[in-house]
Amino acid sequence: MHEIRTQAFLPAAPSAAWSVLADFDRYAEWNPLNIKASGKAALGARIPMTFINPQKPGATIQMKVKVTRCDPGRALEWIGEVPLLFRGRHFFDLTPEGSGTRLLHGEDSSGLIANSIKPAEIQTLFVPAYEALNTALAERLKAHPA
């Protein structure tokens, strides 16, 4: 299993960060990792999503993910799965910090595809893609304050 963990300070309250993260229909406007999605953030919802593939520049992955945690202002999580080949639990945890929010953003992945990725590739290819999402989210919150 691989674990990706990133953190960032967001210049807005957790409720504002949640509003952006939960608005799947607008991901194409700002999100450099999860570049397309549609649907309502609700526990058990099945959300069609398109991700970039950090291992193959220009390539994307399409998957229907299932929202497994939906706690407004606190946490959003989904699982994407292709039996035996891949299982990824992608999450965003939001914690109030001063005048903004501390974001913990990551993924736990397993399966044959995930196991074929070297730990060095996780650090050099995947972590920067997750950090780019964090930066884009912070910029989105600055440009569109709640």
C-alpha positions as CSV (number, residue, x, y, z in Angstrom):
1,M,0.0,0.0,0.0
2,H,1.1,3.6,-0.7
3,E,0.3,6.6,1.4
4,I,0.4,10.1,0.2
5,R,0.1,12.9,2.7
6,T,0.2,16.6,2.0
7,Q,-0.7,19.7,4.1
8,A,-1.4,23.3,3.4
9,F,-2.7,26.4,5.1
10,L,-5.9,27.7,3.3
11,P,-6.8,31.4,3.7
12,A,-10.4,30.8,4.5
13,A,-12.7,29.1,7.0
14,P,-13.2,25.4,6.8
15,S,-16.8,26.0,5.6
16,A,-15.5,28.0,2.6
17,A,-12.9,25.3,1.7
18,W,-15.6,22.6,2.0
19,S,-17.8,24.5,-0.4
20,V,-15.1,24.5,-3.1
21,L,-14.2,20.9,-2.5
22,A,-17.8,19.7,-2.5
23,D,-18.7,21.5,-5.7
24,F,-17.7,18.7,-8.0
25,D,-19.3,20.3,-11.0
26,R,-16.7,23.2,-10.9
27,Y,-13.5,21.0,-10.5
28,A,-12.7,21.7,-14.2
29,E,-12.4,25.4,-13.4
30,W,-9.6,25.1,-10.8
31,N,-8.5,21.5,-9.9
32,P,-5.3,20.4,-11.6
33,L,-5.5,16.8,-10.3
34,N,-9.2,15.8,-10.4
35,I,-9.8,17.7,-13.6
36,K,-13.5,16.8,-14.2
37,A,-16.3,15.5,-11.9
38,S,-20.0,15.9,-11.6
39,G,-22.6,15.1,-9.0
40,K,-23.5,16.1,-5.4
41,A,-21.3,15.5,-2.5
42,A,-23.4,13.2,-0.4
43,L,-22.5,10.0,1.5
44,G,-22.7,7.1,-0.8
45,A,-22.9,9.2,-4.0
46,R,-21.3,7.8,-7.1
47,I,-19.3,10.5,-8.8
48,P,-17.9,10.2,-12.3
49,M,-14.4,11.7,-12.1
50,T,-11.4,12.2,-14.4
51,F,-7.9,12.4,-12.9
52,I,-4.6,13.2,-14.4
53,N,-2.1,10.3,-14.4
54,P,1.1,11.7,-12.9
55,Q,3.1,8.8,-14.3
56,K,2.1,9.6,-17.9
57,P,2.0,13.4,-18.7
58,G,-1.2,14.2,-20.7
59,A,-2.9,10.9,-19.8
60,T,-6.0,10.7,-17.7
61,I,-7.9,8.1,-15.8
62,Q,-11.7,8.0,-15.7
63,M,-13.4,6.3,-12.7
64,K,-16.7,6.4,-10.9
65,V,-15.8,7.1,-7.2
66,K,-18.0,6.5,-4.2
67,V,-18.2,9.2,-1.5
68,T,-17.4,7.5,1.8
69,R,-17.1,10.4,4.1
70,C,-19.1,13.6,3.8
71,D,-18.8,15.9,6.8
72,P,-19.5,19.5,5.7
73,G,-16.8,21.9,6.9
74,R,-14.6,19.0,8.2
75,A,-13.9,16.1,5.7
76,L,-14.6,14.8,2.3
77,E,-13.4,11.3,1.1
78,W,-14.1,9.0,-1.8
79,I,-12.9,5.6,-2.9
80,G,-12.2,4.6,-6.4
81,E,-11.8,1.0,-7.2
82,V,-11.1,-1.5,-9.9
83,P,-11.2,-4.9,-8.2
84,L,-7.7,-6.5,-7.7
85,L,-6.1,-3.8,-9.8
86,F,-6.5,-0.6,-7.8
87,R,-8.2,0.8,-4.7
88,G,-7.6,4.4,-3.7
89,R,-9.1,6.3,-0.7
90,H,-8.7,10.0,-1.5
91,F,-9.4,12.4,1.4
92,F,-9.4,16.0,2.5
93,D,-9.5,16.8,6.2
94,L,-10.2,20.4,7.2
95,T,-9.2,21.8,10.6
96,P,-9.7,25.4,11.8
97,E,-6.4,27.2,12.3
98,G,-6.1,30.9,13.2
99,S,-8.0,32.9,10.5
100,G,-8.0,29.9,8.1
101,T,-7.9,26.2,7.7
102,R,-5.3,23.5,7.9
103,L,-5.8,21.0,5.0
104,L,-4.6,17.4,5.3
105,H,-4.9,16.0,1.8
106,G,-3.9,12.5,0.7
107,E,-4.6,9.1,-0.6
108,D,-4.1,5.5,0.5
109,S,-3.8,3.2,-2.6
110,S,-3.4,-0.6,-3.0
111,G,-3.8,-3.3,-5.6
112,L,-1.7,-4.6,-8.5
113,I,-1.4,-1.2,-10.2
114,A,-0.6,0.7,-7.1
115,N,1.9,-1.9,-6.0
116,S,3.8,-1.5,-9.3
117,I,4.6,2.1,-8.5
118,K,7.9,2.7,-6.9
119,P,8.1,4.7,-3.7
120,A,10.4,7.2,-5.4
121,E,7.8,7.8,-8.1
122,I,5.2,8.5,-5.4
123,Q,7.5,11.3,-4.0
124,T,8.6,12.7,-7.4
125,L,5.4,12.4,-9.4
126,F,2.4,12.0,-7.2
127,V,3.1,14.2,-4.2
128,P,3.8,17.3,-6.4
129,A,0.4,16.7,-8.1
130,Y,-1.4,16.6,-4.8
131,E,0.5,19.7,-3.6
132,A,-0.5,21.5,-6.9
133,L,-4.2,20.8,-6.0
134,N,-3.6,22.3,-2.5
135,T,-2.1,25.4,-4.1
136,A,-4.9,25.7,-6.6
137,L,-7.5,25.3,-3.8
138,A,-5.8,28.1,-1.8
139,E,-5.8,30.3,-4.9
140,R,-9.4,29.5,-5.6
141,L,-10.4,30.6,-2.1
142,K,-8.5,33.9,-2.5
143,A,-10.1,34.6,-5.8
144,H,-13.6,33.6,-4.7
145,P,-14.0,34.3,-1.0
146,A,-17.1,33.0,0.7
